[in-house]
């Protein structure tokens, strides 16, 4: 059975929505990108013209792992083409998740963004998200649509593992790509947006693109999924600006104290 490269999102948005809406269960948001861990034991060989050798997939993947482990920040954008449209995940900020912004979009369930700043998490969703994913009534959904909401402490704790480092580990970590996987594919020269890369091909539809320079940055992971073709693109390594807390976020009843009405107030107590 072929291993799967996947970006599994424990539904930061839906976890939050469940808490705010008082739901008893919180479904997971999952994006699967790829179906076979790329890797290669392709022999290194030099051309007759004296070009440098092509590294094995094991070398390429291990270098990408080392590079990502040392990185401080990055930006990841994942897309899966499904029948209803594109499912997307966009995550930028620090690798450890202490300063980041995560946006999830589903064709039939809207868009939600979660921002993490100084150990606090804030969320903003459109009306479709609040109605379809969170189960909030139409009036409340309209009232809080596109406004930043303070995340309940219990939900913030559950979202603590939604980090770039954990997602990159799921793409290329040993738990996803084993040594035996690395013995089954090929490595070749390619380019991505004009940047020379090593293309690691599983031979089963999955590929990785790793920069061919000394940075060894993972730039792309792609492949088929059960729902449609998926691609995760990573850029902006060690170049992300600091994300700031949203101004005047509101606190909903039941999200960390308060009554049961639908009135909302800002953190400083003002009614919105």
GUGU-613834 format. One record per residue (C-alpha): residue in one letter; z, y, x. Coordinates in steps of 0.25 Angstrom, whole numbers, padded with zeros to 4 digits, always signed. Layout:
# residues N
AZYX
...
***
This chain:
# residues 272
X+0000+0000+0000
X-0004+0013+0005
X+0007+0023+0008
X+0007+0037+0000
X+0007+0051+0006
X+0014+0058-0005
X+0021+0072-0007
X+0032+0068-0017
X+0038+0080-0023
X+0051+0077-0030
X+0047+0088-0040
X+0055+0100-0035
X+0049+0107-0047
X+0051+0096-0058
X+0065+0093-0052
X+0069+0108-0054
X+0062+0108-0068
X+0070+0096-0073
X+0083+0103-0069
X+0079+0116-0075
X+0074+0109-0088
X+0086+0100-0089
X+0077+0088-0088
X+0083+0074-0086
X+0072+0069-0076
X+0064+0076-0066
X+0050+0070-0063
X+0045+0070-0049
X+0033+0078-0044
X+0025+0070-0034
X+0013+0072-0027
X+0006+0061-0019
X-0003+0064-0009
X-0010+0053-0002
X-0010+0038-0004
X-0010+0032+0010
X-0002+0038+0022
X-0013+0042+0032
X-0011+0036+0046
X-0019+0030+0057
X-0019+0022+0069
X-0033+0026+0073
X-0035+0025+0088
X-0035+0038+0096
X-0048+0040+0102
X-0055+0050+0111
X-0070+0054+0108
X-0080+0053+0119
X-0080+0068+0120
X-0066+0068+0124
X-0060+0073+0111
X-0045+0071+0109
X-0040+0058+0103
X-0037+0056+0088
X-0023+0053+0086
X-0018+0041+0078
X-0013+0044+0064
X+0001+0040+0068
X+0000+0051+0079
X-0005+0062+0069
X+0005+0058+0058
X+0017+0058+0068
X+0013+0071+0073
X+0012+0077+0059
X+0026+0072+0056
X+0032+0078+0068
X+0025+0091+0065
X+0030+0092+0051
X+0044+0088+0055
X+0044+0100+0065
X+0038+0109+0055
X+0046+0120+0048
X+0037+0124+0036
X+0024+0121+0030
X+0016+0121+0017
X+0011+0109+0009
X+0001+0109-0003
X-0002+0096-0010
X-0012+0094-0021
X-0015+0081-0029
X-0027+0082-0038
X-0023+0075-0052
X-0031+0074-0065
X-0023+0086-0071
X-0026+0095-0059
X-0019+0097-0045
X-0004+0094-0042
X+0000+0103-0031
X+0013+0104-0022
X+0014+0116-0013
X+0026+0117-0003
X+0028+0127+0008
X+0040+0131+0016
X+0050+0125+0026
X+0049+0110+0029
X+0063+0107+0025
X+0062+0114+0012
X+0072+0125+0014
X+0062+0136+0011
X+0050+0131+0003
X+0041+0133-0010
X+0036+0121-0017
X+0026+0122-0029
X+0022+0110-0038
X+0010+0111-0047
X+0006+0100-0058
X-0006+0102-0067
X+0002+0099-0080
X+0016+0104-0075
X+0014+0117-0069
X+0019+0123-0056
X+0033+0124-0050
X+0037+0131-0037
X+0051+0128-0030
X+0055+0137-0019
X+0067+0134-0009
X+0074+0145-0002
X+0087+0145+0005
X+0092+0133-0002
X+0088+0137-0016
X+0076+0133-0024
X+0068+0140-0034
X+0058+0136-0044
X+0046+0142-0052
X+0037+0135-0062
X+0026+0139-0071
X+0028+0137-0086
X+0020+0124-0086
X+0030+0118-0076
X+0042+0122-0084
X+0036+0117-0097
X+0029+0104-0092
X+0037+0100-0079
X+0051+0106-0082
X+0051+0104-0098
X+0056+0118-0100
X+0053+0124-0114
X+0041+0134-0115
X+0050+0146-0117
X+0058+0143-0104
X+0046+0139-0097
X+0039+0152-0099
X+0052+0160-0096
X+0054+0154-0082
X+0039+0151-0079
X+0036+0156-0065
X+0050+0161-0062
X+0058+0156-0051
X+0070+0147-0055
X+0082+0144-0047
X+0082+0129-0044
X+0095+0121-0049
X+0103+0116-0037
X+0102+0101-0041
X+0087+0103-0042
X+0086+0110-0029
X+0093+0098-0022
X+0083+0089-0028
X+0072+0097-0022
X+0077+0098-0008
X+0068+0087-0003
X+0055+0094-0007
X+0052+0099+0007
X+0039+0100+0015
X+0045+0091+0025
X+0048+0080+0015
X+0034+0081+0009
X+0027+0081+0023
X+0036+0068+0026
X+0030+0062+0014
X+0016+0065+0018
X+0017+0060+0033
X+0031+0054+0035
X+0034+0040+0040
X+0038+0036+0026
X+0024+0039+0021
X+0015+0036+0033
X+0020+0023+0040
X+0015+0019+0054
X+0007+0008+0048
X+0000+0019+0039
X-0003+0026+0052
X-0011+0014+0057
X-0021+0014+0046
X-0028+0027+0046
X-0037+0036+0055
X-0035+0049+0061
X-0047+0059+0063
X-0050+0073+0066
X-0052+0082+0054
X-0049+0097+0050
X-0042+0104+0039
X-0046+0118+0036
X-0051+0119+0050
X-0039+0113+0057
X-0041+0101+0065
X-0033+0089+0059
X-0031+0074+0061
X-0035+0067+0049
X-0027+0055+0046
X-0033+0046+0036
X-0027+0034+0030
X-0040+0027+0026
X-0035+0027+0012
X-0037+0041+0007
X-0026+0048+0013
X-0027+0058+0025
X-0018+0067+0033
X-0022+0079+0041
X-0014+0084+0053
X-0017+0096+0061
X-0024+0091+0075
X-0017+0102+0083
X-0003+0101+0089
X+0004+0105+0076
X+0001+0091+0070
X+0003+0097+0056
X+0000+0089+0043
X-0010+0097+0036
X-0014+0088+0024
X-0011+0074+0018
X-0021+0069+0007
X-0025+0057-0001
X-0026+0051-0015
X-0014+0049-0024
X-0012+0042-0037
X-0015+0055-0045
X-0026+0061-0036
X-0030+0066-0022
X-0018+0073-0015
X-0018+0083-0003
X-0006+0089+0004
X-0009+0100+0013
X+0001+0106+0023
X-0001+0119+0030
X+0007+0131+0035
X+0016+0123+0044
X+0027+0131+0050
X+0021+0144+0044
X+0028+0145+0030
X+0034+0158+0026
X+0048+0158+0021
X+0049+0156+0006
X+0059+0166-0001
X+0067+0164-0014
X+0061+0169-0027
X+0066+0182-0032
X+0075+0181-0045
X+0074+0166-0048
X+0080+0163-0061
X+0090+0152-0065
X+0089+0143-0077
X+0100+0138-0085
X+0104+0124-0081
X+0098+0126-0067
X+0111+0129-0060
X+0120+0135-0070
X+0118+0143-0083
X+0117+0140-0098
X+0107+0133-0106
X+0098+0144-0111
X+0084+0147-0106
X+0088+0161-0100
X+0085+0162-0086
X+0092+0171-0075
X+0089+0175-0061
X+0099+0171-0050
X+0106+0184-0051
X+0109+0182-0066
X+0098+0190-0072
X+0091+0185-0084
X+0076+0183-0083
***
